[in-house]
Amino acid sequence: MGGFVELNLDSFQIIGQTRRVPTTSEFERMLRGVSLRVTRPRLAVLTAVHGHPHADTDSIIGVVRDDLGEVSHQAVYDVLRALTGAGLLRRIQPPGSVARYEARVGDNHHHVVCRSCGAIADVDCAVGSAPCLTASEAHGFVIDEAEVVYRGLCPACSTAPSS
């Protein structure tokens, strides 16, 4: 328990919210809107992350390679960094997990992580506006965000026979 295993990307659709993947022209507008050039690798990474929320870098590389053919790890890392820096993607790293990426940005939400298989789903903030929690002591910080990670068993793991 507590360890993470590599997931089949389809498992994210079981517990995650299914969202419509934007069209290529919508991705192009997004990129131009943040002053980034439209490139095939950027479009492929956006498509991969929108289609597979909370995927890790290796999974994203696999999806991008299925789309574009050969592309280097470094190229995908560079694109992920650029898209995250521009605010088009969000990088999350739940404790004990590798970095993962999601396209749900600009809102106040948290995550629930399965203790058994590592699946991740979005959880809307119970309070609403950021930071959504009040620290008992701010120590002089101006707090503008709180990140909560809920842990438990996903539907598939909670009903699986124990071995």
C-alpha positions as CSV (number, residue, x, y, z in Angstrom):
1,M,0.0,0.0,0.0
2,G,1.0,3.6,-0.5
3,G,3.1,2.8,-3.6
4,F,2.0,3.9,-7.0
5,V,1.8,1.6,-10.0
6,E,1.8,2.5,-13.7
7,L,-1.8,2.9,-14.7
8,N,-3.7,2.2,-17.9
9,L,-4.7,5.7,-19.0
10,D,-8.3,4.4,-19.5
11,S,-8.6,3.9,-15.8
12,F,-8.7,7.7,-15.3
13,Q,-12.0,7.8,-17.1
14,I,-13.6,5.4,-14.6
15,I,-13.3,7.7,-11.6
16,G,-12.3,11.0,-13.2
17,Q,-14.6,13.5,-14.7
18,T,-15.0,13.0,-18.5
19,R,-14.4,16.3,-20.3
20,R,-14.7,17.2,-23.9
21,V,-11.3,17.5,-25.5
22,P,-11.0,20.8,-27.4
23,T,-10.5,20.8,-31.1
24,T,-7.2,21.6,-32.8
25,S,-8.4,25.1,-33.7
26,E,-9.3,25.7,-30.1
27,F,-5.9,24.5,-29.0
28,E,-4.3,26.8,-31.6
29,R,-6.3,29.8,-30.1
30,M,-5.2,28.8,-26.6
31,L,-1.6,28.8,-27.6
32,R,-1.8,32.1,-29.4
33,G,-3.7,33.6,-26.5
34,V,-0.7,33.1,-24.3
35,S,1.8,34.2,-27.0
36,L,3.1,30.7,-27.7
37,R,3.8,29.5,-31.3
38,V,1.6,26.8,-32.5
39,T,3.7,23.6,-33.1
40,R,2.8,20.0,-33.6
41,P,4.5,18.9,-30.3
42,R,2.5,21.6,-28.4
43,L,-0.7,20.5,-30.0
44,A,0.0,16.8,-29.3
45,V,0.8,17.4,-25.7
46,L,-2.3,19.5,-25.1
47,T,-4.4,16.8,-26.7
48,A,-2.7,14.1,-24.6
49,V,-3.2,16.0,-21.3
50,H,-6.8,17.0,-22.1
51,G,-7.6,13.4,-23.1
52,H,-5.8,11.8,-20.1
53,P,-6.1,13.9,-17.0
54,H,-3.5,13.4,-14.3
55,A,-1.2,11.4,-16.6
56,D,2.5,11.2,-15.8
57,T,5.2,12.4,-18.1
58,D,6.0,8.9,-19.5
59,S,2.3,8.3,-20.3
60,I,2.1,11.6,-22.0
61,I,5.2,10.8,-24.0
62,G,3.6,7.6,-25.1
63,V,0.4,9.3,-26.3
64,V,2.4,12.0,-28.1
65,R,4.5,9.4,-29.8
66,D,1.4,7.6,-30.9
67,D,0.3,10.8,-32.5
68,L,3.5,12.2,-33.9
69,G,5.9,9.3,-34.2
70,E,9.3,9.7,-32.8
71,V,9.7,12.7,-30.4
72,S,12.3,13.0,-27.7
73,H,11.7,12.9,-24.0
74,Q,13.3,16.3,-23.7
75,A,11.0,17.8,-26.3
76,V,7.9,16.7,-24.3
77,Y,9.5,17.9,-21.1
78,D,10.1,21.3,-22.7
79,V,6.6,21.5,-24.0
80,L,5.1,20.6,-20.6
81,R,7.3,23.2,-18.9
82,A,6.2,25.9,-21.5
83,L,2.5,25.0,-21.3
84,T,2.6,24.9,-17.5
85,G,4.4,28.2,-17.3
86,A,1.9,29.8,-19.6
87,G,-1.0,28.6,-17.4
88,L,-2.5,26.2,-20.0
89,L,-1.6,23.1,-17.9
90,R,-1.1,22.4,-14.2
91,R,1.6,20.2,-12.7
92,I,0.6,18.3,-9.6
93,Q,2.6,15.9,-7.5
94,P,0.7,14.2,-4.8
95,P,2.9,12.9,-2.0
96,G,4.6,9.6,-3.0
97,S,3.8,10.1,-6.7
98,V,5.7,11.3,-9.8
99,A,4.7,14.6,-11.3
100,R,1.4,14.5,-13.2
101,Y,-0.3,17.1,-15.5
102,E,-3.8,18.2,-15.9
103,A,-5.7,20.7,-18.1
104,R,-8.1,21.9,-15.4
105,V,-6.5,25.2,-14.5
106,G,-7.8,28.5,-13.2
107,D,-10.2,27.1,-10.7
108,N,-10.0,26.0,-7.1
109,H,-10.0,22.2,-6.9
110,H,-8.2,19.4,-5.1
111,H,-7.5,15.7,-5.7
112,V,-8.4,12.3,-4.3
113,V,-5.8,9.6,-4.7
114,C,-6.4,5.8,-4.5
115,R,-4.1,4.3,-1.9
116,S,-4.1,1.0,-3.8
117,C,-3.7,1.7,-7.6
118,G,-2.8,5.4,-7.5
119,A,-5.7,6.6,-9.6
120,I,-6.4,10.4,-9.2
121,A,-9.7,12.3,-9.6
122,D,-10.6,16.0,-9.2
123,V,-12.5,17.1,-6.1
124,D,-14.1,20.6,-6.1
125,C,-13.3,22.7,-3.2
126,A,-16.0,22.6,-0.5
127,V,-15.7,26.3,0.3
128,G,-15.3,27.9,-3.1
129,S,-12.8,30.7,-3.5
130,A,-9.1,30.3,-2.9
131,P,-7.4,29.6,-0.6
132,C,-10.5,27.8,0.7
133,L,-8.9,27.0,4.0
134,T,-7.8,29.3,6.7
135,A,-4.4,28.4,8.3
136,S,-4.4,28.4,12.1
137,E,-1.2,30.5,11.9
138,A,0.0,32.3,8.8
139,H,3.5,33.2,10.2
140,G,3.4,36.4,8.3
141,F,2.7,34.8,4.9
142,V,0.0,36.1,2.6
143,I,-1.7,32.8,1.8
144,D,-3.4,32.6,-1.5
145,E,-3.8,28.9,-2.1
146,A,-4.3,25.7,-0.1
147,E,-3.8,22.2,-1.6
148,V,-5.6,19.3,-0.2
149,V,-5.0,15.7,-1.2
150,Y,-7.7,13.3,-0.1
151,R,-6.7,9.6,0.1
152,G,-8.8,6.5,0.0
153,L,-9.8,3.6,-2.3
154,C,-11.2,4.1,-5.8
155,P,-14.5,2.3,-6.7
156,A,-12.6,-0.5,-8.4
157,C,-10.2,-1.1,-5.6
158,S,-12.8,-0.8,-2.8
159,T,-14.9,-3.5,-4.3
160,A,-12.0,-5.8,-5.4
161,P,-11.6,-9.0,-3.3
162,S,-8.6,-8.7,-1.0
163,S,-5.8,-11.1,-1.4
